[in-house]
Amino acid sequence: MVMKRVSQSSRHELNIRGGAYTDIRELIRLRYASKAIDAFASSKARNPLSGLLASNFRGRGIDFAEVRTYQPGDDVRTIDWRVTARTGAPHTKLFQEEKERPVLILVDQSQSMFFGSKVAFKSVLAAEVAALLAWTALERGDRVGGVVFSEAGHRSVRPRRSKHSVLHLLHEINDFNHQLNQQAPAANGDNYLVEALRNLRRVAKHGCAVFIISDFSTLAQEGNEEARLHMNQIARQNDLVGIHISDSLERELPRPDLYTITNGTDRVRINTANKRFRADYQQGFDEQINALRREFTRQKSPLFELQTHEPMISSLAQQYNEYARRV
């Protein structure tokens, strides 16, 4: 990844997140950060986050995509005469089709997301990633909508190509976020992810770009085949992208010592000096994330992984560039 020089004001705009709860003003300000993502570039993707939203459809358009061998029926006006002369075989240019499509963002604001040890809670990072993707999609001229969900239920925003639609989605995310840690008993039990995915399937039409932003803790539970089935059906008819949110403390315990931890009600002391305990803890996370990677690989969909202490845009850009090189 190559980083261009960015102004101090842009640096400030790219580093606005933090805290336990979202700030709707900061989610709206990410509209300006979406215009600054050209600060991150590679030979494969000039604008990595826009690349996540780009259609795979190839046809006539204004943006050059690639050169391939000429095939019967190709427009002779698109023949690349330089490549043809160099190779001795006719080649034609292909262009990226200028074709809008709905972008749907599924945002997890459940209780498992209400956690963070550095910079921001997972729920806040998920909200900010969703805001950045939404503003970027709108900037491209795509229709934007989504589903926000938690144990208490879910709300949907139909995709529209308007600032109002993005603001509607951001306000829904913000409302769900500020209900965390003070919600009524779960309305859907452990099936809240299933309900959200089922609703997403109703909203998603063929050819949508679908982003799921979550820690996927419910998906990791045994027997949650229905959620996997919904994801598989979504991936068959749309371009699915998973964005896994985690905190460094979930991956590895803090340095050896005695700690008191609480869930807000109960307290317990743990000894992180126990080597077996530390190894089992890390193994548990590794098994969960590896199972999730296998699931997205099976669906032929990319999975990007973000941690709460990492710079959001540069981390997404780097992972997208690596993915683009592989495909």
Contacts in CASP RR format, 6 or more apart in sequence:
PFRMAT RR
TARGET T0000
AUTHOR 0000-0000-0000
METHOD contacts of the structure
MODEL  1
MVMKRVSQSSRHELNIRGGAYTDIRELIRLRYASKAIDAFASSKARNPLS
GLLASNFRGRGIDFAEVRTYQPGDDVRTIDWRVTARTGAPHTKLFQEEKE
RPVLILVDQSQSMFFGSKVAFKSVLAAEVAALLAWTALERGDRVGGVVFS
EAGHRSVRPRRSKHSVLHLLHEINDFNHQLNQQAPAANGDNYLVEALRNL
RRVAKHGCAVFIISDFSTLAQEGNEEARLHMNQIARQNDLVGIHISDSLE
RELPRPDLYTITNGTDRVRINTANKRFRADYQQGFDEQINALRREFTRQK
SPLFELQTHEPMISSLAQQYNEYARRV
1 40 0 8 1.000
1 41 0 8 1.000
1 42 0 8 1.000
1 314 0 8 1.000
1 317 0 8 1.000
1 318 0 8 1.000
1 321 0 8 1.000
2 40 0 8 1.000
2 41 0 8 1.000
2 42 0 8 1.000
3 39 0 8 1.000
3 40 0 8 1.000
3 41 0 8 1.000
3 314 0 8 1.000
4 38 0 8 1.000
4 39 0 8 1.000
4 40 0 8 1.000
4 41 0 8 1.000
6 14 0 8 1.000
6 36 0 8 1.000
6 39 0 8 1.000
10 36 0 8 1.000
10 39 0 8 1.000
13 29 0 8 1.000
13 32 0 8 1.000
13 33 0 8 1.000
13 36 0 8 1.000
14 33 0 8 1.000
14 36 0 8 1.000
14 39 0 8 1.000
14 311 0 8 1.000
14 312 0 8 1.000
14 313 0 8 1.000
15 311 0 8 1.000
16 26 0 8 1.000
16 29 0 8 1.000
16 30 0 8 1.000
16 33 0 8 1.000
17 26 0 8 1.000
17 119 0 8 1.000
17 120 0 8 1.000
17 124 0 8 1.000
17 125 0 8 1.000
17 128 0 8 1.000
17 312 0 8 1.000
18 119 0 8 1.000
18 120 0 8 1.000
18 124 0 8 1.000
19 119 0 8 1.000
19 120 0 8 1.000
19 121 0 8 1.000
19 124 0 8 1.000
20 114 0 8 1.000
20 116 0 8 1.000
20 120 0 8 1.000
20 121 0 8 1.000
20 124 0 8 1.000
21 121 0 8 1.000
21 124 0 8 1.000
21 177 0 8 1.000
21 178 0 8 1.000
21 180 0 8 1.000
22 123 0 8 1.000
22 124 0 8 1.000
22 127 0 8 1.000
22 128 0 8 1.000
22 173 0 8 1.000
22 174 0 8 1.000
22 177 0 8 1.000
22 178 0 8 1.000
24 170 0 8 1.000
24 171 0 8 1.000
24 174 0 8 1.000
26 128 0 8 1.000
27 127 0 8 1.000
27 128 0 8 1.000
27 131 0 8 1.000
27 170 0 8 1.000
27 173 0 8 1.000
27 174 0 8 1.000
28 131 0 8 1.000
28 167 0 8 1.000
28 170 0 8 1.000
30 128 0 8 1.000
30 131 0 8 1.000
30 132 0 8 1.000
30 135 0 8 1.000
31 135 0 8 1.000
31 166 0 8 1.000
33 132 0 8 1.000
33 135 0 8 1.000
33 313 0 8 1.000
34 49 0 8 1.000
34 132 0 8 1.000
34 135 0 8 1.000
34 136 0 8 1.000
34 139 0 8 1.000
35 139 0 8 1.000
36 313 0 8 1.000
37 47 0 8 1.000
37 48 0 8 1.000
37 49 0 8 1.000
37 50 0 8 1.000
37 136 0 8 1.000
37 313 0 8 1.000
37 317 0 8 1.000
38 46 0 8 1.000
38 47 0 8 1.000
40 48 0 8 1.000
40 313 0 8 1.000
40 314 0 8 1.000
40 317 0 8 1.000
40 318 0 8 1.000
41 47 0 8 1.000
41 48 0 8 1.000
42 48 0 8 1.000
42 321 0 8 1.000
42 324 0 8 1.000
44 321 0 8 1.000
44 324 0 8 1.000
44 325 0 8 1.000
45 51 0 8 1.000
45 320 0 8 1.000
45 321 0 8 1.000
45 324 0 8 1.000
48 316 0 8 1.000
48 317 0 8 1.000
48 320 0 8 1.000
48 321 0 8 1.000
48 324 0 8 1.000
49 132 0 8 1.000
49 133 0 8 1.000
49 136 0 8 1.000
49 313 0 8 1.000
49 316 0 8 1.000
49 317 0 8 1.000
49 320 0 8 1.000
50 136 0 8 1.000
50 139 0 8 1.000
50 140 0 8 1.000
51 320 0 8 1.000
51 324 0 8 1.000
52 133 0 8 1.000
52 209 0 8 1.000
52 211 0 8 1.000
52 241 0 8 1.000
52 316 0 8 1.000
52 320 0 8 1.000
53 103 0 8 1.000
53 133 0 8 1.000
53 136 0 8 1.000
53 137 0 8 1.000
53 140 0 8 1.000
53 142 0 8 1.000
53 209 0 8 1.000
54 96 0 8 1.000
55 96 0 8 1.000
55 97 0 8 1.000
55 99 0 8 1.000
55 101 0 8 1.000
55 209 0 8 1.000
56 239 0 8 1.000
57 97 0 8 1.000
57 99 0 8 1.000
58 65 0 8 1.000
58 66 0 8 1.000
58 94 0 8 1.000
58 95 0 8 1.000
58 96 0 8 1.000
58 97 0 8 1.000
59 65 0 8 1.000
59 94 0 8 1.000
59 95 0 8 1.000
59 96 0 8 1.000
59 97 0 8 1.000
60 75 0 8 1.000
60 78 0 8 1.000
60 95 0 8 1.000
60 97 0 8 1.000
61 95 0 8 1.000
61 96 0 8 1.000
61 97 0 8 1.000
61 98 0 8 1.000
62 95 0 8 1.000
62 96 0 8 1.000
62 98 0 8 1.000
63 95 0 8 1.000
63 96 0 8 1.000
63 98 0 8 1.000
64 93 0 8 1.000
64 94 0 8 1.000
64 95 0 8 1.000
64 96 0 8 1.000
65 94 0 8 1.000
65 95 0 8 1.000
65 96 0 8 1.000
66 93 0 8 1.000
66 94 0 8 1.000
67 80 0 8 1.000
67 83 0 8 1.000
67 91 0 8 1.000
67 92 0 8 1.000
67 93 0 8 1.000
67 94 0 8 1.000
68 91 0 8 1.000
68 92 0 8 1.000
68 94 0 8 1.000
69 89 0 8 1.000
69 90 0 8 1.000
69 91 0 8 1.000
69 92 0 8 1.000
70 79 0 8 1.000
70 84 0 8 1.000
70 89 0 8 1.000
70 90 0 8 1.000
70 91 0 8 1.000
70 92 0 8 1.000
71 92 0 8 1.000
74 92 0 8 1.000
75 92 0 8 1.000
78 92 0 8 1.000
78 93 0 8 1.000
78 94 0 8 1.000
78 95 0 8 1.000
79 90 0 8 1.000
79 91 0 8 1.000
79 92 0 8 1.000
79 93 0 8 1.000
80 91 0 8 1.000
80 92 0 8 1.000
80 93 0 8 1.000
83 91 0 8 1.000
84 90 0 8 1.000
84 91 0 8 1.000
100 141 0 8 1.000
100 142 0 8 1.000
100 143 0 8 1.000
100 161 0 8 1.000
101 142 0 8 1.000
101 143 0 8 1.000
101 207 0 8 1.000
101 208 0 8 1.000
101 209 0 8 1.000
102 142 0 8 1.000
102 143 0 8 1.000
102 144 0 8 1.000
102 145 0 8 1.000
102 159 0 8 1.000
102 204 0 8 1.000
102 205 0 8 1.000
102 207 0 8 1.000
102 208 0 8 1.000
102 209 0 8 1.000
103 133 0 8 1.000
103 134 0 8 1.000
103 137 0 8 1.000
103 142 0 8 1.000
103 143 0 8 1.000
103 144 0 8 1.000
103 145 0 8 1.000
103 159 0 8 1.000
103 208 0 8 1.000
103 209 0 8 1.000
103 211 0 8 1.000
104 145 0 8 1.000
104 146 0 8 1.000
104 147 0 8 1.000
104 159 0 8 1.000
104 200 0 8 1.000
104 203 0 8 1.000
104 204 0 8 1.000
104 208 0 8 1.000
104 209 0 8 1.000
104 210 0 8 1.000
104 211 0 8 1.000
104 238 0 8 1.000
105 130 0 8 1.000
105 133 0 8 1.000
105 134 0 8 1.000
105 144 0 8 1.000
105 145 0 8 1.000
105 146 0 8 1.000
105 147 0 8 1.000
105 169 0 8 1.000
105 210 0 8 1.000
105 211 0 8 1.000
105 213 0 8 1.000
106 146 0 8 1.000
106 147 0 8 1.000
106 149 0 8 1.000
106 196 0 8 1.000
106 197 0 8 1.000
106 200 0 8 1.000
106 210 0 8 1.000
106 211 0 8 1.000
106 212 0 8 1.000
106 213 0 8 1.000
106 214 0 8 1.000
107 126 0 8 1.000
107 127 0 8 1.000
107 130 0 8 1.000
107 146 0 8 1.000
107 147 0 8 1.000
107 148 0 8 1.000
107 149 0 8 1.000
107 173 0 8 1.000
107 176 0 8 1.000
107 213 0 8 1.000
107 214 0 8 1.000
108 123 0 8 1.000
108 126 0 8 1.000
108 149 0 8 1.000
108 150 0 8 1.000
108 193 0 8 1.000
108 212 0 8 1.000
108 213 0 8 1.000
108 214 0 8 1.000
108 215 0 8 1.000
108 245 0 8 1.000
109 123 0 8 1.000
109 126 0 8 1.000
109 127 0 8 1.000
109 148 0 8 1.000
109 149 0 8 1.000
109 150 0 8 1.000
109 173 0 8 1.000
109 176 0 8 1.000
109 177 0 8 1.000
109 179 0 8 1.000
109 180 0 8 1.000
110 149 0 8 1.000
110 150 0 8 1.000
110 151 0 8 1.000
110 192 0 8 1.000
110 193 0 8 1.000
110 217 0 8 1.000
110 218 0 8 1.000
111 150 0 8 1.000
111 151 0 8 1.000
111 180 0 8 1.000
111 181 0 8 1.000
111 183 0 8 1.000
112 122 0 8 1.000
112 215 0 8 1.000
112 217 0 8 1.000
112 218 0 8 1.000
113 121 0 8 1.000
113 122 0 8 1.000
113 123 0 8 1.000
113 126 0 8 1.000
113 180 0 8 1.000
113 214 0 8 1.000
113 215 0 8 1.000
113 245 0 8 1.000
114 121 0 8 1.000
114 122 0 8 1.000
114 123 0 8 1.000
114 180 0 8 1.000
114 181 0 8 1.000
115 121 0 8 1.000
115 122 0 8 1.000
115 247 0 8 1.000
115 250 0 8 1.000
116 122 0 8 1.000
116 247 0 8 1.000
116 249 0 8 1.000
116 308 0 8 1.000
117 247 0 8 1.000
117 248 0 8 1.000
117 249 0 8 1.000
117 308 0 8 1.000
118 247 0 8 1.000
118 248 0 8 1.000
118 249 0 8 1.000
118 308 0 8 1.000
118 309 0 8 1.000
119 308 0 8 1.000
119 309 0 8 1.000
120 128 0 8 1.000
120 308 0 8 1.000
121 308 0 8 1.000
122 215 0 8 1.000
122 245 0 8 1.000
122 246 0 8 1.000
122 247 0 8 1.000
122 308 0 8 1.000
123 177 0 8 1.000
123 180 0 8 1.000
124 177 0 8 1.000
124 308 0 8 1.000
125 245 0 8 1.000
125 306 0 8 1.000
125 308 0 8 1.000
125 312 0 8 1.000
126 213 0 8 1.000
126 214 0 8 1.000
126 243 0 8 1.000
126 245 0 8 1.000
127 170 0 8 1.000
127 173 0 8 1.000
127 174 0 8 1.000
127 177 0 8 1.000
128 312 0 8 1.000
129 213 0 8 1.000
129 243 0 8 1.000
129 245 0 8 1.000
129 306 0 8 1.000
129 312 0 8 1.000
129 316 0 8 1.000
130 169 0 8 1.000
130 170 0 8 1.000
130 173 0 8 1.000
130 211 0 8 1.000
130 213 0 8 1.000
131 170 0 8 1.000
131 173 0 8 1.000
132 312 0 8 1.000
132 313 0 8 1.000
133 211 0 8 1.000
134 144 0 8 1.000
134 145 0 8 1.000
134 166 0 8 1.000
134 169 0 8 1.000
134 170 0 8 1.000
135 166 0 8 1.000
137 143 0 8 1.000
137 144 0 8 1.000
137 209 0 8 1.000
138 144 0 8 1.000
138 161 0 8 1.000
138 162 0 8 1.000
138 163 0 8 1.000
138 165 0 8 1.000
138 166 0 8 1.000
141 161 0 8 1.000
142 161 0 8 1.000
142 209 0 8 1.000
143 159 0 8 1.000
143 160 0 8 1.000
143 161 0 8 1.000
143 165 0 8 1.000
144 159 0 8 1.000
144 160 0 8 1.000
144 161 0 8 1.000
144 165 0 8 1.000
144 166 0 8 1.000
144 169 0 8 1.000
145 157 0 8 1.000
145 158 0 8 1.000
145 159 0 8 1.000
145 160 0 8 1.000
145 165 0 8 1.000
145 166 0 8 1.000
145 169 0 8 1.000
145 203 0 8 1.000
146 156 0 8 1.000
146 157 0 8 1.000
146 159 0 8 1.000
146 169 0 8 1.000
146 200 0 8 1.000
146 203 0 8 1.000
147 154 0 8 1.000
147 155 0 8 1.000
147 156 0 8 1.000
147 157 0 8 1.000
147 196 0 8 1.000
147 199 0 8 1.000
147 200 0 8 1.000
147 203 0 8 1.000
148 154 0 8 1.000
148 155 0 8 1.000
148 157 0 8 1.000
148 169 0 8 1.000
148 172 0 8 1.000
148 173 0 8 1.000
148 176 0 8 1.000
149 155 0 8 1.000
149 176 0 8 1.000
149 192 0 8 1.000
149 193 0 8 1.000
149 195 0 8 1.000
149 196 0 8 1.000
150 176 0 8 1.000
150 179 0 8 1.000
150 180 0 8 1.000
150 183 0 8 1.000
150 192 0 8 1.000
151 183 0 8 1.000
151 186 0 8 1.000
151 187 0 8 1.000
151 188 0 8 1.000
151 189 0 8 1.000
151 192 0 8 1.000
152 176 0 8 1.000
152 179 0 8 1.000
152 183 0 8 1.000
152 184 0 8 1.000
152 186 0 8 1.000
152 187 0 8 1.000
152 192 0 8 1.000
153 187 0 8 1.000
153 188 0 8 1.000
153 192 0 8 1.000
153 195 0 8 1.000
153 196 0 8 1.000
154 192 0 8 1.000
154 195 0 8 1.000
154 196 0 8 1.000
154 199 0 8 1.000
155 172 0 8 1.000
155 176 0 8 1.000
156 199 0 8 1.000
156 203 0 8 1.000
157 165 0 8 1.000
157 168 0 8 1.000
157 169 0 8 1.000
157 172 0 8 1.000
158 165 0 8 1.000
158 203 0 8 1.000
159 165 0 8 1.000
159 203 0 8 1.000
159 208 0 8 1.000
186 192 0 8 1.000
188 194 0 8 1.000
188 195 0 8 1.000
190 218 0 8 1.000
190 221 0 8 1.000
190 224 0 8 1.000
191 226 0 8 1.000
192 218 0 8 1.000
193 214 0 8 1.000
193 218 0 8 1.000
193 219 0 8 1.000
193 224 0 8 1.000
193 227 0 8 1.000
194 224 0 8 1.000
194 226 0 8 1.000
194 227 0 8 1.000
194 230 0 8 1.000
197 227 0 8 1.000
197 230 0 8 1.000
197 231 0 8 1.000
197 234 0 8 1.000
198 230 0 8 1.000
200 210 0 8 1.000
200 230 0 8 1.000
200 234 0 8 1.000
201 230 0 8 1.000
201 233 0 8 1.000
201 234 0 8 1.000
204 210 0 8 1.000
204 234 0 8 1.000
204 237 0 8 1.000
204 238 0 8 1.000
206 237 0 8 1.000
206 238 0 8 1.000
207 237 0 8 1.000
207 238 0 8 1.000
207 239 0 8 1.000
208 237 0 8 1.000
208 238 0 8 1.000
208 239 0 8 1.000
209 238 0 8 1.000
209 239 0 8 1.000
209 241 0 8 1.000
210 234 0 8 1.000
210 238 0 8 1.000
210 239 0 8 1.000
210 240 0 8 1.000
210 241 0 8 1.000
211 241 0 8 1.000
211 242 0 8 1.000
211 243 0 8 1.000
212 231 0 8 1.000
212 240 0 8 1.000
212 241 0 8 1.000
212 242 0 8 1.000
212 243 0 8 1.000
213 242 0 8 1.000
213 243 0 8 1.000
213 245 0 8 1.000
214 243 0 8 1.000
214 244 0 8 1.000
214 245 0 8 1.000
215 244 0 8 1.000
215 245 0 8 1.000
215 246 0 8 1.000
216 244 0 8 1.000
216 292 0 8 1.000
217 288 0 8 1.000
218 224 0 8 1.000
218 227 0 8 1.000
219 227 0 8 1.000
219 228 0 8 1.000
219 231 0 8 1.000
219 292 0 8 1.000
219 295 0 8 1.000
220 288 0 8 1.000
220 291 0 8 1.000
220 292 0 8 1.000
228 295 0 8 1.000
231 240 0 8 1.000
231 295 0 8 1.000
231 299 0 8 1.000
232 299 0 8 1.000
234 240 0 8 1.000
235 299 0 8 1.000
235 300 0 8 1.000
235 301 0 8 1.000
239 301 0 8 1.000
240 296 0 8 1.000
240 299 0 8 1.000
240 301 0 8 1.000
241 301 0 8 1.000
241 302 0 8 1.000
241 303 0 8 1.000
241 304 0 8 1.000
242 296 0 8 1.000
242 301 0 8 1.000
242 302 0 8 1.000
242 303 0 8 1.000
242 304 0 8 1.000
243 303 0 8 1.000
243 304 0 8 1.000
243 305 0 8 1.000
243 306 0 8 1.000
243 316 0 8 1.000
244 289 0 8 1.000
244 292 0 8 1.000
244 303 0 8 1.000
244 304 0 8 1.000
244 305 0 8 1.000
244 306 0 8 1.000
245 306 0 8 1.000
245 307 0 8 1.000
245 308 0 8 1.000
246 285 0 8 1.000
246 289 0 8 1.000
246 305 0 8 1.000
246 306 0 8 1.000
246 307 0 8 1.000
246 308 0 8 1.000
247 307 0 8 1.000
247 308 0 8 1.000
247 309 0 8 1.000
248 307 0 8 1.000
248 308 0 8 1.000
248 309 0 8 1.000
250 285 0 8 1.000
251 282 0 8 1.000
251 285 0 8 1.000
251 307 0 8 1.000
252 278 0 8 1.000
252 281 0 8 1.000
252 282 0 8 1.000
252 285 0 8 1.000
253 270 0 8 1.000
253 272 0 8 1.000
253 277 0 8 1.000
253 278 0 8 1.000
253 281 0 8 1.000
253 282 0 8 1.000
254 272 0 8 1.000
255 272 0 8 1.000
256 272 0 8 1.000
256 273 0 8 1.000
256 278 0 8 1.000
257 271 0 8 1.000
257 272 0 8 1.000
257 273 0 8 1.000
258 269 0 8 1.000
258 270 0 8 1.000
258 271 0 8 1.000
258 272 0 8 1.000
258 273 0 8 1.000
259 269 0 8 1.000
259 270 0 8 1.000
259 272 0 8 1.000
260 267 0 8 1.000
260 268 0 8 1.000
260 269 0 8 1.000
261 267 0 8 1.000
261 268 0 8 1.000
261 269 0 8 1.000
261 270 0 8 1.000
262 268 0 8 1.000
270 277 0 8 1.000
271 277 0 8 1.000
272 278 0 8 1.000
289 305 0 8 1.000
292 303 0 8 1.000
293 303 0 8 1.000
296 302 0 8 1.000
296 303 0 8 1.000
297 303 0 8 1.000
302 323 0 8 1.000
304 316 0 8 1.000
304 319 0 8 1.000
304 320 0 8 1.000
304 323 0 8 1.000
305 319 0 8 1.000
306 312 0 8 1.000
306 315 0 8 1.000
306 316 0 8 1.000
307 315 0 8 1.000
END
